[in-house]
Amino acid sequence: MLQPQQILFEDNHLLVVNKPAGLLSQGDDTNDLCLVDLAKEYIRVKYQKPGNIFCGLVHRLDRPVSGVILLAKTSKALERLTAQFRDRKVQKNYAAVVHGIPKDERKTLVHYLKKDTQKNKVTAYNTQKPETQFAELSYELAATNKAYSLLKVMPHTGRSHQIRVQLSSNGTPIVGDLKYGSKETNEDASICLHAYELHFTHPTLQTQLVFTAPLPIIGQWKNFKINQL
């Protein structure tokens, strides 16, 4: 079940959670425990609800990624929130600890991505090729200690493994991300990518909401602070 410290916000329509690294967002072929299952159990126990619990996942984070994730407690909220993500009316800000220092302190990266579903790995190309998807993100250098840098990353598209492969293609792989060029592991098998901030509109009240999740406190994260972003 979700722990109270993992809940960033809750009302009748929303559940905003700080997902720990290592937890699946939703179920897959491994049948491992996932965030949706934990959220449903949390709702069932807290509100003593019998029968099936509705809890819809609005967007996903990769298993080794931590941070703010949004779930809907009603089908109407799920429909409206999903539309916001589809129409790019949501702002997602990520923190990444990467190897080295990027050549440019600020830059917009554009690539064309192709996913190998069997290997669950994405390749980034500089030019469009068959079966590729356009991907764009911007980053800002927030802090560095020469060996590692803290980046604020703002994806403009939502492709699979996008931030991971684009930063690696820019010469700064994410710490712990062995799949995309890091030579260093984290003790919990996470990668140093964290969805620290999410901006969106409440599905019924139409108010603007912003939620922030504190940075992890393991490995190279210890060298940086969220107020540097």
Secondary structure, DSSP 8 states (H G I E B T S, - for coil): ---GGGEEEE-SSEEEEEE-TT-BSS--TT---BHHHHHHHHHHHHHT--S----EE-S---TT-EEEEEEESSHHHHHHHHHHHHTT--EEEEEEEEES--SSSEEEEEEEEEEETTTTEEEEESS--TT-EEEEEEEEEEEE-SSEEEEEEEESS--TTHHHHHHHHTT--BTT-GGGT-----TTS--SEEEEEEEEE-TTT--EEEEE-----SGGGGG--GGG-
